[in-house]
Amino acid sequence: MFYDEVKVSLKAGDGGDGIVSFRREKYVPKGGPNGGDGGTGGNVILLGDRNVGDLRAYHFKPGWKAGNGQAGMGRDKHGKNGDGLELKVPLGTVVIDILSGKPVVEILNHGEEFMLLEGGKGGLGNRHFKSSTNRVPRQCTTGKPGEEAGFRFILKTIADVGLVGFPNAGKSSLTCHFTNARPRVAPYPFTTLNPSVGIVDYGDDYRTIQLADIPGLIEGASDNRGLGHRFLRHIERCKQFILILDMAGVDERDPLDDYRQLLTELEQYDPAFLDRPRLVAANKMDLPGAEENLQRLRKITEDEILPLSCETGDGLEELKTKL
């Protein structure tokens, strides 16, 4: 399973209490107050980690709490601060406050830290209340409670190029050719159920491109049909799209209708998607009827079309160079 959305309940640590204490030593009959302060509660920190793939850790354990501060001690000893809670999240995680519904932060970079909840301050010991008129203070304060809230973590894949198409168009096959990612490949629809990001390596140029293989869309995806928004949100950050089409019309599909429908779904989800650069990968050109459909497609679009075949490898290097 791929977990890209979870609800969590988080709490920072409570501050420790200050205490009432007096110096008690031989030959010092009136030593005065020496109650120490309580320790500060631990903070809840988010940490971006490129080695974390999804949010499964928070699906199976939705409740997390930082350490409490220790109470103060005599002889002016400060209580130990509570242990902070560091939550590692994948890059592209959006944090939304459940109560207000407003986004709090987006974690986009490896090593990026954000203090989500602050621990409570420790209480004051009685030594703080000593004065000329209060020689024997018996006052102290309790520690403050740490912040507490519920959040929704939503993962939006970070990639340079989004590979978009209907089921069984060849997205996973293309990803396997270009990258070391190994999404499931089979001759039937919906073999890919989770987004997969692979690295396209340009060898001697020491350049790379991140390619996101998005599970197949269906008509009405922008209205949240199928897994709708859950799939489409994974291409929100892509700089470029590849629309991959089955030019042979397998499963009795018309590639021209598929092309129009893909643009419609992208536009209905976010009109800005149509302003981003895109290429059309005309796949399965080795099958009968593909060439005729390619000529029909050229008449209805000005988008750049690259004929290719994931089966034979024809046209793949040209597409890689275009990217």
Secondary structure as GFF3:
##gff-version 3
##sequence-region A 1 323
A	DSSP	beta_strand	5	11	.	.	.	ID=ss1
A	DSSP	beta_strand	44	48	.	.	.	ID=ss2
A	DSSP	alpha_helix	56	60	.	.	.	ID=ss3
A	DSSP	beta_strand	63	65	.	.	.	ID=ss4
A	DSSP	beta_strand	85	89	.	.	.	ID=ss5
A	DSSP	beta_strand	93	97	.	.	.	ID=ss6
A	DSSP	beta_strand	103	107	.	.	.	ID=ss7
A	DSSP	beta_strand	113	117	.	.	.	ID=ss8
A	DSSP	three_ten_helix	126	129	.	.	.	ID=ss9
A	DSSP	beta_strand	148	155	.	.	.	ID=ss10
A	DSSP	beta_strand	161	164	.	.	.	ID=ss11
A	DSSP	alpha_helix	171	178	.	.	.	ID=ss12
A	DSSP	beta_strand	196	201	.	.	.	ID=ss13
A	DSSP	three_ten_helix	203	205	.	.	.	ID=ss14
A	DSSP	beta_strand	208	213	.	.	.	ID=ss15
A	DSSP	three_ten_helix	221	223	.	.	.	ID=ss16
A	DSSP	alpha_helix	228	232	.	.	.	ID=ss17
A	DSSP	three_ten_helix	233	235	.	.	.	ID=ss18
A	DSSP	beta_strand	240	246	.	.	.	ID=ss19
A	DSSP	three_ten_helix	250	252	.	.	.	ID=ss20
A	DSSP	alpha_helix	255	269	.	.	.	ID=ss21
A	DSSP	three_ten_helix	271	275	.	.	.	ID=ss22
A	DSSP	beta_strand	278	283	.	.	.	ID=ss23
A	DSSP	alpha_helix	290	298	.	.	.	ID=ss24
A	DSSP	beta_strand	305	307	.	.	.	ID=ss25
A	DSSP	alpha_helix	316	322	.	.	.	ID=ss26
###
